Amino acid sequence: MEGFNYKDYDALGLAELVRRKEVQPLELVEEAIRLTDSLNPKMNAVINKMYDQARKTAGQQLTGRFAGVPMFLKDISQEIEGEPITAGSKAFLNYRARVDSEYTRRLRKAGVVFLGQTNVPEFALVAVTEPAHYGPTRNPWDLARTPGGSSGGSAAAVASGMVPIAGANDGGGSIRIPAAYCGLFGLKPTRGRTPVGPNYGRAWQGASAEHVITRSVRDSAAMLDELHGYERAGAFSAPSFSGSYLETSGAPLGKKLRIAFSIKSPIGTDVDKDCSEGVLKTVRLLESMGHHLDEVDAPVDGNKIAKSYLTMYFGETAAQLASLEEVLGRKATATDVEPTTWLLGLLGKATTAEEFVLSMREWDRAALQMESFHETYDFYITPTTAHLPAKIGELEPSSSEKFLISTVGKLGLGGALKKAGIVDQIAQKNLARTPFTQLANLTGQPAMSMPLHETINGLPVGVQVMAARGREDLLFQLAGELEQSEIWQNVRKNPLWNS
């Protein structure tokens, strides 16, 4: 490997070197291991290392588009039979996956080599990666800041150069938010496009989708080629696509598009100037390319979207806590999980079936509204996040909030909290930093974050683009063109890149 710089290549580039026999898979694995061991102590991105298994796999005959490429999986839902899968929680420390997930099965066929698993917040519930058991993951651009969540460990691993690609999933922005905070490309596919089984037929009622976080657009597109397709266990099916996403990522748009954009928070909260500027800079670039841009307000009621999202969020947390009985051999207690998780579960228990059904109807109503919206506009552009990444620990509950959470947990007062308006308070506090991403999860649309701006202090800023359901191909075309632009190319590498 003399003269070879592993970090100079994306995943497809490394796979091409393997195909041409210029490097061996084991050489790539050893370099990825070296970088992980060097960088991970600074960031805490990787919480389970599978080096022995990776070396063994790399020594076998590998086939597939990504043959020999090292990658990490996310420590939730992306299961490998016999390996731990803790979802960031001490409650799962002794649990081992019983089967490969369909996601990992398809990745194996693509030829990747699994190096281990990346850090997540407990049960992937929040947009920062600071689980109590494993500790916080840090952003390679600024180690005092979060890389986001819930795919924060994967984003930090890719952004620092440990691997060119890592597993991720997105139930409310968990691919796009870390991509924005870490200067990466992240696409959430259309509902039903990628597999979620075999243990589940739906993830977060269809809000969550599996994919990857990458440095290049073409890696994301090529991986979607490998992942998409009918799944026997899947409750949803995406609109069919018979072409190649990789080919679309390199094809020009070929026509002038009508594009809507907004820099207003859909829930009425503040938006940082840098997050707005990222959108406005992108708008100016697209106008210079001949596209028609209109500034419009959010086409749906953002507060209704937030409340219906949180209804699912509470219910899914309560269901997760109930399912711990199978793992623990007893009913879960407040000491088994983090205090905030327990509080969310209590709110879920206090949520009625009527409220849950009504929230699902709101999802469907919003989906139809967005379908109508996309009859006029090809894309809808917003900031990916409303604020820059928080400092580590900044979003921890205050001492008074911790006391409230503890008291509520002991007395089981979830219903009383709902009546007191705590849900509205949670919506404002939890979603104020990231109010733009949940819409696509509820409507089932594809959405991506692109690194198209940088602050004066050198932090990357993401711009989100949504398209109609089933139109990942259109998003990849746009991203492929913008990837060549000066504003994308000017987003510099992070301080850890050359270490």
FENLINNOR-V524546 format. One record per residue. N is the residue number from 1. OMEGA is omega in whole degrees, -180 to 180 (999 if undefined). Layout:
BEGIN
<<N & OMEGA> <N & OMEGA>>
END
This chain:
BEGIN
<<1 & -179> <2 & 180> <3 & -177> <4 & 177> <5 & -177> <6 & -175> <7 & 179> <8 & -171> <9 & 168> <10 & -175> <11 & 179> <12 & 177> <13 & 177> <14 & 180> <15 & 179> <16 & 177> <17 & 177> <18 & -179> <19 & -180> <20 & 178> <21 & 176> <22 & 171> <23 & 177> <24 & 178> <25 & -179> <26 & 177> <27 & 177> <28 & 179> <29 & -179> <30 & 178> <31 & 177> <32 & 178> <33 & 180> <34 & -180> <35 & 179> <36 & -180> <37 & 179> <38 & -171> <39 & -172> <40 & 178> <41 & 180> <42 & -171> <43 & -177> <44 & 180> <45 & -174> <46 & -177> <47 & 176> <48 & -179> <49 & -178> <50 & -172> <51 & -178> <52 & 179> <53 & -179> <54 & 179> <55 & 179> <56 & 179> <57 & -178> <58 & 179> <59 & -180> <60 & 177> <61 & -176> <62 & 177> <63 & 179> <64 & -175> <65 & -178> <66 & -175> <67 & 175> <68 & -176> <69 & 178> <70 & 175> <71 & 173> <72 & 171> <73 & 178> <74 & -174> <75 & 170> <76 & 175> <77 & -179> <78 & -165> <79 & 172> <80 & -176> <81 & 178> <82 & -180> <83 & 176> <84 & 171> <85 & -168> <86 & -176> <87 & 177> <88 & -174> <89 & 176> <90 & 179> <91 & -177> <92 & -173> <93 & -178> <94 & -177> <95 & 175> <96 & -179> <97 & -177> <98 & 178> <99 & 169> <100 & 169> <101 & 178> <102 & 177> <103 & -179> <104 & 176> <105 & -179> <106 & 176> <107 & 177> <108 & 179> <109 & 178> <110 & 173> <111 & -178> <112 & 178> <113 & -178> <114 & -180> <115 & -177> <116 & -174> <117 & -175> <118 & -175> <119 & 176> <120 & 170> <121 & -176> <122 & 180> <123 & 177> <124 & -171> <125 & -173> <126 & -174> <127 & 168> <128 & -177> <129 & -177> <130 & -179> <131 & -178> <132 & -175> <133 & -174> <134 & -176> <135 & -173> <136 & 167> <137 & -175> <138 & -177> <139 & -179> <140 & 175> <141 & -179> <142 & -173> <143 & 176> <144 & -175> <145 & 177> <146 & 170> <147 & -176> <148 & 180> <149 & 6> <150 & 180> <151 & -175> <152 & 178> <153 & 179> <154 & -179> <155 & 180> <156 & 180> <157 & -179> <158 & -176> <159 & -179> <160 & 177> <161 & 178> <162 & 178> <163 & 179> <164 & -173> <165 & 180> <166 & -180> <167 & -180> <168 & 170> <169 & -167> <170 & 178> <171 & 178> <172 & -178> <173 & -170> <174 & 167> <175 & -171> <176 & -179> <177 & 176> <178 & 176> <179 & 180> <180 & -177> <181 & -174> <182 & 175> <183 & -175> <184 & 174> <185 & 179> <186 & 180> <187 & 169> <188 & -177> <189 & 172> <190 & 176> <191 & 179> <192 & -177> <193 & -177> <194 & -172> <195 & 176> <196 & -175> <197 & 6> <198 & -176> <199 & -179> <200 & 174> <201 & 179> <202 & 177> <203 & -177> <204 & 178> <205 & 180> <206 & 178> <207 & -173> <208 & 179> <209 & 179> <210 & 170> <211 & -176> <212 & 168> <213 & -173> <214 & 172> <215 & -178> <216 & 177> <217 & -174> <218 & 177> <219 & 179> <220 & -180> <221 & -180> <222 & 179> <223 & 176> <224 & 172> <225 & -178> <226 & -172> <227 & -170> <228 & 180> <229 & -177> <230 & 175> <231 & -176> <232 & -177> <233 & -172> <234 & 178> <235 & -176> <236 & 174> <237 & 178> <238 & 172> <239 & -174> <240 & 176> <241 & -174> <242 & -178> <243 & 179> <244 & 176> <245 & 178> <246 & 179> <247 & -180> <248 & -178> <249 & 178> <250 & -178> <251 & 178> <252 & -180> <253 & 172> <254 & 177> <255 & 178> <256 & -173> <257 & 172> <258 & -170> <259 & 175> <260 & 175> <261 & 177> <262 & 174> <263 & 179> <264 & 174> <265 & -180> <266 & 178> <267 & 172> <268 & -179> <269 & -177> <270 & 175> <271 & 179> <272 & 180> <273 & -179> <274 & 180> <275 & 175> <276 & -177> <277 & 177> <278 & 178> <279 & -177> <280 & 176> <281 & 178> <282 & 177> <283 & 180> <284 & 178> <285 & -179> <286 & 176> <287 & 178> <288 & 178> <289 & 175> <290 & 180> <291 & -180> <292 & -177> <293 & 176> <294 & 173> <295 & -177> <296 & 173> <297 & 179> <298 & -176> <299 & 177> <300 & 179> <301 & -175> <302 & -180> <303 & 175> <304 & 178> <305 & -179> <306 & -178> <307 & -180> <308 & 175> <309 & -178> <310 & 176> <311 & 176> <312 & -178> <313 & 178> <314 & -178> <315 & 179> <316 & 178> <317 & 177> <318 & 179> <319 & 178> <320 & 179> <321 & 178> <322 & -178> <323 & 178> <324 & 179> <325 & 179> <326 & -179> <327 & -175> <328 & -176> <329 & 179> <330 & 177> <331 & 179> <332 & 175> <333 & -178> <334 & -179> <335 & -178> <336 & -176> <337 & 178> <338 & -176> <339 & -179> <340 & 177> <341 & -180> <342 & 178> <343 & 179> <344 & 177> <345 & 177> <346 & 176> <347 & 176> <348 & 178> <349 & -180> <350 & 179> <351 & -177> <352 & 175> <353 & 178> <354 & 179> <355 & -179> <356 & -180> <357 & 179> <358 & 178> <359 & 177> <360 & 178> <361 & 177> <362 & 176> <363 & -177> <364 & 179> <365 & 179> <366 & 179> <367 & 179> <368 & 177> <369 & -179> <370 & 175> <371 & 178> <372 & 179> <373 & -177> <374 & 169> <375 & 177> <376 & -174> <377 & 179> <378 & -177> <379 & 171> <380 & -174> <381 & 175> <382 & 165> <383 & 173> <384 & 177> <385 & 180> <386 & -178> <387 & 173> <388 & -177> <389 & -180> <390 & 172> <391 & 177> <392 & 179> <393 & -176> <394 & -177> <395 & 174> <396 & 176> <397 & 176> <398 & -180> <399 & 179> <400 & 178> <401 & 178> <402 & 178> <403 & 179> <404 & -180> <405 & -180> <406 & -179> <407 & 179> <408 & -180> <409 & -179> <410 & -175> <411 & 179> <412 & -173> <413 & -178> <414 & 180> <415 & 179> <416 & 179> <417 & 179> <418 & -180> <419 & -179> <420 & 177> <421 & -178> <422 & -179> <423 & 178> <424 & 179> <425 & 178> <426 & 180> <427 & -179> <428 & -176> <429 & -174> <430 & -174> <431 & -178> <432 & 180> <433 & -175> <434 & -175> <435 & -171> <436 & -167> <437 & -172> <438 & -176> <439 & -178> <440 & 178> <441 & -178> <442 & -179> <443 & -180> <444 & -179> <445 & 170> <446 & 179> <447 & -178> <448 & 171> <449 & -180> <450 & 180> <451 & -171> <452 & 178> <453 & 178> <454 & 180> <455 & 179> <456 & 179> <457 & 174> <458 & 176> <459 & 178> <460 & 179> <461 & -178> <462 & 174> <463 & -178> <464 & 174> <465 & 176> <466 & 175> <467 & 179> <468 & 179> <469 & 179> <470 & -174> <471 & 171> <472 & -179> <473 & 180> <474 & 178> <475 & 179> <476 & 177> <477 & 179> <478 & -179> <479 & 179> <480 & 178> <481 & -177> <482 & 178> <483 & -180> <484 & -175> <485 & -180> <486 & -176> <487 & 175> <488 & -177> <489 & -178> <490 & 175> <491 & -171> <492 & 175> <493 & -178> <494 & -176> <495 & -179> <496 & -171> <497 & -177> <498 & -179> <499 & 999>>
END
